[in-house]
Every structure is written in C-alpha cells, then in structure tokens.
Amino acid sequence: MIGVYNVGFLNSLDSKQKLNVGKNCYEYFSVGVASEKLGIDIKRLPCSLKILFENLLRNENGFSVKIEDIKKLAQCADKYVSYEINFTPARVLMQDFTGVPAVVDLAAMRDYVKENGGNPAIINPKVPVDLVIDHSRLYGMMVIWFILTL
C-alpha cells in the first residue's frame, strides 16, 4: 500500500504557474487558468468550492484525484452536483484534547505492526500534523489542585 502514496502529481489542465518574488520562485495552481480550460466562470463558484477546486488541482495524481473529479466540481458553477471528492488538507492542526489520543493510537499501531514483523515506519499521517498543547490549561489545573490540597 505504500506505493499508492508515492504517485506523482499531474497537471492535466496546465494550470501550474510560477510566481517570482525577489530572488524566490514559487509554484502555484491557477484556478483562473484551469477554469478557462474547462470553460467555466470561476466567479460563479462559492469561495469554499474555489478552495476545493484548487486543492484538487494541486493533488491531482490520476489515482485518488482524477481529472474527472476536477471537472465534476467545476460543474457546480452551473448546477448542483452531488459528487464525492478526495479532499487532501495541506496540514492538520490538532488541539491537545483530540491530538494526544491520536498520537497514542499511532504509537499503538506502530507497536502492533512491529510485533507482527512489519516495519513500524509505515504508520505515519499522510499530511503534516501539528499538535498544539495549551499549557495555560495545565497551569490552571495545577493552581486548582494546589488550592484544594491546602
């Protein structure tokens, strides 16, 4: 299953553009270029669908995101289309309340894979994950505990 995630990214609509800023060069996927190639008015798409449209352009790989997915989403400019897409966030931000159990689950899965002779390194999130721990809550709980134990 590892090979599935190493699929190269496509650019079927030739929407990948370059932006030069000073000495830096950045690449991005232009929703304007893609919408012209598809013959749609991008201004008719709600902002949330424009974000999903760009996400599909950026993650098109012919496997989990196909050109058909991009075309189906583009049809929403003219009519309602009920269609599932593969949304791939650039990163996931988790708070301590949900993030800590997720880290524990990953550790348990890695242990299980290792115990059964597999490579535990294959158990990783597909996208970057940031775990934010609110230390102020920890401090507040310590103060309450201190007051209660006096």
C-alpha positions as CSV (number, residue, x, y, z in Angstrom):
1,M,0.0,0.0,0.0
2,I,3.0,2.3,0.4
3,G,3.3,2.8,-3.4
4,V,-0.2,4.3,-3.5
5,Y,1.0,7.4,-1.7
6,N,4.1,7.9,-3.9
7,V,2.1,8.5,-7.1
8,G,3.4,11.5,-9.0
9,F,1.3,14.6,-9.4
10,L,-0.2,15.5,-12.7
11,N,-1.1,18.9,-14.3
12,S,-3.7,17.9,-16.8
13,L,-5.1,21.4,-17.2
14,D,-1.6,23.1,-17.4
15,S,-2.6,25.3,-14.5
16,K,0.7,25.2,-12.7
17,Q,2.2,28.6,-12.7
18,K,5.3,30.3,-11.4
19,L,5.5,33.5,-9.4
20,N,8.8,35.3,-9.0
21,V,9.2,37.5,-5.9
22,G,12.6,39.0,-5.5
23,K,15.1,36.1,-5.7
24,N,12.4,33.5,-4.8
25,C,10.3,31.5,-7.3
26,Y,7.1,30.0,-6.1
27,E,4.8,27.5,-7.9
28,Y,1.0,27.5,-7.5
29,F,-2.0,26.2,-9.4
30,S,-4.1,28.9,-11.0
31,V,-7.8,28.3,-10.7
32,G,-8.2,31.0,-13.4
33,V,-6.2,29.1,-16.0
34,A,-7.9,25.8,-15.1
35,S,-11.4,27.3,-15.2
36,E,-10.7,28.8,-18.7
37,K,-9.6,25.3,-19.9
38,L,-12.8,23.8,-18.5
39,G,-14.9,26.6,-20.0
40,I,-16.4,27.7,-16.6
41,D,-16.8,31.1,-15.0
42,I,-14.8,30.7,-11.8
43,K,-16.6,33.8,-10.3
44,R,-19.8,31.7,-10.1
45,L,-18.3,29.2,-7.7
46,P,-18.6,30.0,-4.0
47,C,-15.4,30.6,-2.2
48,S,-15.5,27.3,-0.4
49,L,-15.7,25.4,-3.7
50,K,-12.9,27.5,-5.2
51,I,-10.7,26.3,-2.3
52,L,-11.7,22.7,-3.0
53,F,-11.1,23.3,-6.8
54,E,-7.5,24.5,-6.1
55,N,-7.0,21.6,-3.7
56,L,-8.0,19.1,-6.4
57,L,-5.7,20.8,-9.0
58,R,-2.8,20.6,-6.6
59,N,-3.4,17.0,-5.6
60,E,-4.3,15.5,-9.0
61,N,-2.5,12.2,-9.3
62,G,-4.7,10.1,-11.5
63,F,-5.4,7.8,-8.6
64,S,-7.1,9.4,-5.6
65,V,-7.7,12.6,-7.5
66,K,-8.6,12.4,-11.2
67,I,-9.3,14.9,-13.9
68,E,-12.9,13.7,-13.7
69,D,-13.1,14.9,-10.1
70,I,-12.0,18.3,-11.1
71,K,-14.5,18.5,-13.9
72,K,-17.3,17.4,-11.7
73,L,-16.5,20.1,-9.1
74,A,-16.3,22.7,-11.9
75,Q,-19.9,21.8,-12.9
76,C,-21.1,23.2,-9.6
77,A,-20.7,26.6,-11.2
78,D,-23.8,26.0,-13.3
79,K,-25.8,23.4,-11.3
80,Y,-25.9,21.4,-8.1
81,V,-23.8,18.2,-8.5
82,S,-23.8,15.6,-5.8
83,Y,-20.4,14.0,-6.0
84,E,-17.8,12.8,-3.6
85,I,-14.2,14.2,-3.9
86,N,-11.0,13.4,-2.1
87,F,-10.0,16.4,0.0
88,T,-6.3,16.4,1.0
89,P,-5.6,19.2,3.5
90,A,-2.1,20.8,3.4
91,R,-1.8,20.2,7.1
92,V,-3.9,19.2,10.1
93,L,-3.9,21.2,13.3
94,M,-5.0,19.3,16.4
95,Q,-5.6,20.5,19.8
96,D,-4.4,18.6,22.8
97,F,-7.8,17.1,23.6
98,T,-8.0,15.2,20.3
99,G,-4.3,15.2,19.4
100,V,-3.0,13.2,22.3
101,P,-5.3,10.2,21.8
102,A,-4.4,10.3,18.1
103,V,-0.7,10.1,19.0
104,V,-1.4,7.3,21.4
105,D,-3.3,5.4,18.6
106,L,-0.4,5.9,16.2
107,A,2.0,4.5,18.8
108,A,-0.2,1.5,19.4
109,M,-0.5,0.8,15.7
110,R,3.3,1.0,15.3
111,D,3.8,-1.4,18.2
112,Y,1.3,-3.8,16.7
113,V,3.0,-3.7,13.3
114,K,6.4,-4.2,14.9
115,E,5.2,-7.2,17.0
116,N,3.9,-8.8,13.8
117,G,7.2,-8.4,11.9
118,G,6.3,-5.3,9.9
119,N,8.0,-2.0,9.6
120,P,6.5,0.4,12.1
121,A,7.8,3.4,10.0
122,I,4.9,2.9,7.5
123,I,2.5,4.1,10.2
124,N,2.5,7.8,9.6
125,P,0.0,10.5,8.8
126,K,-0.4,11.3,5.0
127,V,-0.2,15.0,5.7
128,P,1.7,17.1,8.2
129,V,0.1,17.3,11.6
130,D,0.7,19.9,14.2
131,L,-0.2,19.2,17.8
132,V,-0.9,22.3,20.0
133,I,-0.9,21.8,23.7
134,D,-2.4,24.5,25.8
135,H,-0.1,24.8,28.7
136,S,-2.2,27.6,30.3
137,R,-4.9,24.9,31.0
138,L,-2.3,22.7,32.7
139,Y,-1.2,25.7,34.8
140,G,-4.9,26.4,35.7
141,M,-5.4,22.8,36.8
142,M,-2.2,22.9,38.9
143,V,-3.5,26.0,40.7
144,I,-6.8,24.4,41.4
145,W,-5.1,21.2,42.7
146,F,-2.8,23.4,44.9
147,I,-5.7,25.3,46.4
148,L,-7.7,22.0,47.1
149,T,-4.7,20.4,48.8
150,L,-4.0,23.2,51.2
